[in-house]
Amino acid sequence: MATNRTPPEDDQDTSKEEDQAAESPVVTAPRRGLVIVDLSHAQACAYARGQD
């Protein structure tokens, strides 16, 4: 169990790296994926409400 609480900085390092990587490269290619997800979410909401 003590080994699980040993790499606490590793988690923070990954979070910081992900934040930086999700602030630049995400607007290059994954941006389209985000748009698709947004549309899917909106469609799912409309579909759930019965508005299609």
MMTF fields as JSON, N, C-alpha, C and O atoms, coordinates in Angstrom:
{
  "mmtfVersion": "1.0.0",
  "mmtfProducer": "UNKNOWN",
  "numBonds": 207,
  "numAtoms": 208,
  "numGroups": 52,
  "numChains": 1,
  "numModels": 1,
  "chainsPerModel": [1],
  "groupsPerChain": [52],
  "chainIdList": ["A"],
  "bondAtomList": [4, 2, 8, 6, 12, 10, 16, 14, 20, 18, 24, 22, 28, 26, 32, 30, 36, 34, 40, 38, 44, 42, 48, 46, 52, 50, 56, 54, 60, 58, 64, 62, 68, 66, 72, 70, 76, 74, 80, 78, 84, 82, 88, 86, 92, 90, 96, 94, 100, 98, 104, 102, 108, 106, 112, 110, 116, 114, 120, 118, 124, 122, 128, 126, 132, 130, 136, 134, 140, 138, 144, 142, 148, 146, 152, 150, 156, 154, 160, 158, 164, 162, 168, 166, 172, 170, 176, 174, 180, 178, 184, 182, 188, 186, 192, 190, 196, 194, 200, 198, 204, 202],
  "bondOrderList": [1, 1, 1, 1, 1, 1, 1, 1, 1, 1, 1, 1, 1, 1, 1, 1, 1, 1, 1, 1, 1, 1, 1, 1, 1, 1, 1, 1, 1, 1, 1, 1, 1, 1, 1, 1, 1, 1, 1, 1, 1, 1, 1, 1, 1, 1, 1, 1, 1, 1, 1],
  "groupList": [{"groupName": "MET", "atomNameList": ["N", "CA", "C", "O"], "elementList": ["N", "C", "C", "O"], "formalChargeList": [0, 0, 0, 0], "bondAtomList": [1, 0, 2, 1, 3, 2], "bondOrderList": [1, 1, 2], "singleLetterCode": "M", "chemCompType": "L-PEPTIDE LINKING"}, {"groupName": "ALA", "atomNameList": ["N", "CA", "C", "O"], "elementList": ["N", "C", "C", "O"], "formalChargeList": [0, 0, 0, 0], "bondAtomList": [1, 0, 2, 1, 3, 2], "bondOrderList": [1, 1, 2], "singleLetterCode": "A", "chemCompType": "L-PEPTIDE LINKING"}, {"groupName": "THR", "atomNameList": ["N", "CA", "C", "O"], "elementList": ["N", "C", "C", "O"], "formalChargeList": [0, 0, 0, 0], "bondAtomList": [1, 0, 2, 1, 3, 2], "bondOrderList": [1, 1, 2], "singleLetterCode": "T", "chemCompType": "L-PEPTIDE LINKING"}, {"groupName": "ASN", "atomNameList": ["N", "CA", "C", "O"], "elementList": ["N", "C", "C", "O"], "formalChargeList": [0, 0, 0, 0], "bondAtomList": [1, 0, 2, 1, 3, 2], "bondOrderList": [1, 1, 2], "singleLetterCode": "N", "chemCompType": "L-PEPTIDE LINKING"}, {"groupName": "ARG", "atomNameList": ["N", "CA", "C", "O"], "elementList": ["N", "C", "C", "O"], "formalChargeList": [0, 0, 0, 0], "bondAtomList": [1, 0, 2, 1, 3, 2], "bondOrderList": [1, 1, 2], "singleLetterCode": "R", "chemCompType": "L-PEPTIDE LINKING"}, {"groupName": "PRO", "atomNameList": ["N", "CA", "C", "O"], "elementList": ["N", "C", "C", "O"], "formalChargeList": [0, 0, 0, 0], "bondAtomList": [1, 0, 2, 1, 3, 2], "bondOrderList": [1, 1, 2], "singleLetterCode": "P", "chemCompType": "L-PEPTIDE LINKING"}, {"groupName": "GLU", "atomNameList": ["N", "CA", "C", "O"], "elementList": ["N", "C", "C", "O"], "formalChargeList": [0, 0, 0, 0], "bondAtomList": [1, 0, 2, 1, 3, 2], "bondOrderList": [1, 1, 2], "singleLetterCode": "E", "chemCompType": "L-PEPTIDE LINKING"}, {"groupName": "ASP", "atomNameList": ["N", "CA", "C", "O"], "elementList": ["N", "C", "C", "O"], "formalChargeList": [0, 0, 0, 0], "bondAtomList": [1, 0, 2, 1, 3, 2], "bondOrderList": [1, 1, 2], "singleLetterCode": "D", "chemCompType": "L-PEPTIDE LINKING"}, {"groupName": "GLN", "atomNameList": ["N", "CA", "C", "O"], "elementList": ["N", "C", "C", "O"], "formalChargeList": [0, 0, 0, 0], "bondAtomList": [1, 0, 2, 1, 3, 2], "bondOrderList": [1, 1, 2], "singleLetterCode": "Q", "chemCompType": "L-PEPTIDE LINKING"}, {"groupName": "SER", "atomNameList": ["N", "CA", "C", "O"], "elementList": ["N", "C", "C", "O"], "formalChargeList": [0, 0, 0, 0], "bondAtomList": [1, 0, 2, 1, 3, 2], "bondOrderList": [1, 1, 2], "singleLetterCode": "S", "chemCompType": "L-PEPTIDE LINKING"}, {"groupName": "LYS", "atomNameList": ["N", "CA", "C", "O"], "elementList": ["N", "C", "C", "O"], "formalChargeList": [0, 0, 0, 0], "bondAtomList": [1, 0, 2, 1, 3, 2], "bondOrderList": [1, 1, 2], "singleLetterCode": "K", "chemCompType": "L-PEPTIDE LINKING"}, {"groupName": "VAL", "atomNameList": ["N", "CA", "C", "O"], "elementList": ["N", "C", "C", "O"], "formalChargeList": [0, 0, 0, 0], "bondAtomList": [1, 0, 2, 1, 3, 2], "bondOrderList": [1, 1, 2], "singleLetterCode": "V", "chemCompType": "L-PEPTIDE LINKING"}, {"groupName": "GLY", "atomNameList": ["N", "CA", "C", "O"], "elementList": ["N", "C", "C", "O"], "formalChargeList": [0, 0, 0, 0], "bondAtomList": [1, 0, 2, 1, 3, 2], "bondOrderList": [1, 1, 2], "singleLetterCode": "G", "chemCompType": "PEPTIDE LINKING"}, {"groupName": "LEU", "atomNameList": ["N", "CA", "C", "O"], "elementList": ["N", "C", "C", "O"], "formalChargeList": [0, 0, 0, 0], "bondAtomList": [1, 0, 2, 1, 3, 2], "bondOrderList": [1, 1, 2], "singleLetterCode": "L", "chemCompType": "L-PEPTIDE LINKING"}, {"groupName": "ILE", "atomNameList": ["N", "CA", "C", "O"], "elementList": ["N", "C", "C", "O"], "formalChargeList": [0, 0, 0, 0], "bondAtomList": [1, 0, 2, 1, 3, 2], "bondOrderList": [1, 1, 2], "singleLetterCode": "I", "chemCompType": "L-PEPTIDE LINKING"}, {"groupName": "HIS", "atomNameList": ["N", "CA", "C", "O"], "elementList": ["N", "C", "C", "O"], "formalChargeList": [0, 0, 0, 0], "bondAtomList": [1, 0, 2, 1, 3, 2], "bondOrderList": [1, 1, 2], "singleLetterCode": "H", "chemCompType": "L-PEPTIDE LINKING"}, {"groupName": "CYS", "atomNameList": ["N", "CA", "C", "O"], "elementList": ["N", "C", "C", "O"], "formalChargeList": [0, 0, 0, 0], "bondAtomList": [1, 0, 2, 1, 3, 2], "bondOrderList": [1, 1, 2], "singleLetterCode": "C", "chemCompType": "L-PEPTIDE LINKING"}, {"groupName": "TYR", "atomNameList": ["N", "CA", "C", "O"], "elementList": ["N", "C", "C", "O"], "formalChargeList": [0, 0, 0, 0], "bondAtomList": [1, 0, 2, 1, 3, 2], "bondOrderList": [1, 1, 2], "singleLetterCode": "Y", "chemCompType": "L-PEPTIDE LINKING"}],
  "groupTypeList": [0, 1, 2, 3, 4, 2, 5, 5, 6, 7, 7, 8, 7, 2, 9, 10, 6, 6, 7, 8, 1, 1, 6, 9, 5, 11, 11, 2, 1, 5, 4, 4, 12, 13, 11, 14, 11, 7, 13, 9, 15, 1, 8, 1, 16, 1, 17, 1, 4, 12, 8, 7],
  "groupIdList": [1, 2, 3, 4, 5, 6, 7, 8, 9, 10, 11, 12, 13, 14, 15, 16, 17, 18, 19, 20, 21, 22, 23, 24, 25, 26, 27, 28, 29, 30, 31, 32, 33, 34, 35, 36, 37, 38, 39, 40, 41, 42, 43, 44, 45, 46, 47, 48, 49, 50, 51, 52],
  "secStructList": [7, 6, 6, 6, 6, 1, 7, 2, 2, 2, 2, 2, 2, 2, 2, 2, 2, 2, 2, 2, 2, 6, 6, 6, 4, 4, 4, 6, 1, 2, 2, 2, 2, 2, 2, 2, 2, 2, 2, 2, 2, 2, 2, 2, 2, 2, 2, 2, 2, 6, 7, 7],
  "xCoordList": [0.835, 0.0, 0.872, 0.539, 1.986, 2.874, 3.433, 3.794, 3.501, 4.036, 3.031, 3.413, 1.77, 0.745, 0.794, 0.45, 1.221, 1.273, 2.675, 3.018, 3.459, 4.821, 4.885, 5.58, 4.19, 4.236, 3.083, 2.199, 3.09, 2.031, 2.408, 1.54, 3.701, 4.155, 3.933, 3.731, 3.968, 3.765, 2.37, 2.183, 1.407, 0.025, -0.069, -0.702, 0.572, 0.524, 1.26, 0.819, 2.375, 3.159, 2.317, 2.34, 1.592, 0.759, -0.368, -0.724, -0.914, -2.015, -1.505, -2.176, -0.328, 0.235, 0.547, 0.286, 1.105, 1.46, 0.198, 0.17, -0.818, -2.077, -2.728, -3.3, -2.631, -3.221, -2.565, -3.241, -1.236, -0.504, -0.779, -0.923, -0.851, -1.069, -2.513, -2.809, -3.397, -4.821, -5.136, -6.297, -4.091, -4.342, -3.822, -4.158, -2.997, -2.445, -2.788, -3.537, -2.254, -2.508, -3.998, -4.461, -4.729, -6.159, -6.913, -7.982, -6.337, -7.01, -6.542, -6.91, -5.727, -5.208, -6.04, -6.687, -6.022, -6.769, -7.941, -9.075, -7.692, -8.775, -9.898, -10.961, -9.656, -10.697, -11.962, -13.079, -11.766, -12.908, -13.636, -14.865, -12.85, -13.451, -14.275, -15.342, -13.775, -14.504, -15.832, -16.863, -15.789, -17.016, -18.02, -19.207, -17.518, -18.41, -19.019, -20.208, -18.192, -18.696, -19.748, -20.77, -19.482, -20.439, -21.771, -22.837, -21.69, -22.923, -23.627, -24.848, -22.847, -23.437, -24.159, -25.275, -23.525, -24.123, -25.413, -26.425, -25.36, -26.551, -27.651, -28.817, -27.273, -28.271, -28.846, -30.051, -27.983, -28.449, -29.418, -30.424, -29.124, -30.008, -31.358, -32.414, -31.301, -32.539, -33.315, -34.537, -32.59, -33.253, -33.91, -35.016, -33.201, -33.738, -34.996, -35.92, -35.025, -36.183, -37.304, -38.458, -36.953, -37.976, -38.125, -39.194, -37.043, -37.101, -36.296, -36.31, -35.581, -34.733, -33.693, -32.862],
  "yCoordList": [-1.204, 0.0, 1.257, 2.268, 1.164, 2.327, 2.62, 3.757, 1.597, 1.819, 2.611, 3.33, 2.474, 3.201, 4.689, 5.527, 5.004, 6.416, 6.988, 8.033, 6.316, 6.797, 7.713, 8.728, 7.385, 8.239, 9.234, 9.111, 10.219, 11.242, 12.351, 13.023, 12.53, 13.561, 13.092, 13.907, 11.796, 11.266, 11.638, 11.966, 11.585, 11.926, 13.405, 13.781, 14.221, 15.666, 15.981, 16.825, 15.305, 15.548, 15.215, 15.938, 14.13, 13.718, 14.728, 15.046, 15.218, 16.185, 17.471, 18.056, 17.89, 19.133, 18.924, 19.794, 17.763, 17.485, 17.365, 17.821, 16.767, 16.6, 17.967, 18.229, 18.825, 20.166, 20.915, 21.536, 20.845, 21.559, 20.922, 21.624, 19.605, 18.904, 19.08, 18.976, 19.343, 19.518, 20.989, 21.369, 21.814, 23.239, 23.674, 24.757, 22.823, 23.198, 22.131, 22.409, 20.933, 19.863, 19.528, 19.054, 19.77, 19.429, 20.309, 19.944, 21.475, 22.389, 22.119, 22.838, 21.075, 20.769, 19.673, 19.902, 18.484, 17.372, 16.95, 16.878, 16.674, 16.228, 17.261, 16.989, 18.443, 19.479, 18.958, 19.182, 18.276, 17.745, 16.724, 16.682, 15.913, 14.903, 15.578, 15.093, 16.69, 17.412, 17.911, 17.853, 18.396, 18.911, 17.774, 17.935, 16.609, 15.445, 15.076, 14.771, 15.111, 14.767, 15.777, 15.42, 17.049, 18.098, 17.843, 17.914, 17.548, 17.282, 16.063, 16.051, 15.048, 13.818, 14.137, 13.673, 14.918, 15.267, 16.062, 15.81, 17.008, 17.827, 16.949, 17.06, 16.085, 15.196, 14.262, 14.011, 13.75, 12.832, 13.569, 13.002, 14.815, 15.601, 15.81, 15.619, 16.201, 16.439, 15.132, 15.103, 14.057, 12.759, 12.325, 11.785, 12.575, 12.184, 13.009, 12.521, 14.238, 15.107, 14.781, 15.154, 14.086, 13.723, 14.805, 14.969, 15.546, 16.614, 16.224, 16.926, 15.079, 14.63, 15.703, 15.543],
  "zCoordList": [0.0, 0.0, 0.0, -0.619, 0.705, 0.767, -0.626, -0.928, -1.464, -2.816, -3.659, -4.583, -3.337, -4.091, -3.77, -4.604, -2.564, -2.16, -2.381, -1.829, -3.169, -3.406, -4.634, -4.597, -5.699, -6.909, -6.97, -7.818, -6.073, -6.109, -7.094, -7.65, -7.297, -8.241, -9.665, -10.566, -9.874, -11.219, -11.708, -12.879, -10.819, -11.191, -11.562, -12.549, -10.752, -11.026, -12.322, -13.101, -12.551, -13.762, -14.999, -15.994, -14.916, -16.063, -16.268, -17.402, -15.191, -15.292, -15.947, -16.797, -15.544, -16.102, -17.59, -18.421, -17.903, -19.302, -20.148, -21.291, -19.605, -20.346, -20.57, -21.628, -19.563, -19.679, -20.836, -21.656, -20.883, -21.934, -23.292, -24.293, -23.324, -24.6, -25.054, -26.245, -24.123, -24.475, -24.706, -24.862, -24.726, -24.953, -26.322, -26.802, -26.952, -28.258, -29.308, -30.245, -29.163, -30.149, -30.252, -31.289, -29.195, -29.209, -30.199, -30.686, -30.489, -31.422, -32.853, -33.782, -33.02, -34.366, -35.016, -36.038, -34.424, -35.021, -34.13, -34.605, -32.864, -31.961, -31.88, -31.321, -32.44, -32.38, -33.076, -32.611, -34.171, -34.908, -34.028, -33.981, -33.34, -32.465, -31.379, -31.0, -30.889, -29.841, -30.397, -29.726, -31.618, -32.237, -32.373, -32.086, -32.821, -32.988, -31.637, -31.534, -30.624, -29.285, -28.859, -28.272, -29.163, -28.802, -29.504, -28.891, -30.794, -31.556, -30.981, -30.819, -30.68, -30.137, -28.834, -28.603, -28.0, -26.699, -26.911, -26.257, -27.816, -28.084, -28.668, -28.287, -29.586, -30.2, -29.148, -29.121, -28.288, -27.236, -26.322, -25.896, -26.02, -25.141, -25.833, -25.231, -27.097, -27.85, -27.982, -27.837, -28.257, -28.427, -27.118, -27.108, -26.012, -24.7, -24.398, -23.746, -24.866, -24.617, -25.61, -25.4, -26.686, -27.665, -28.72, -29.309, -28.956, -29.968, -31.194, -32.205, -31.101, -32.201, -32.475, -33.368]
}
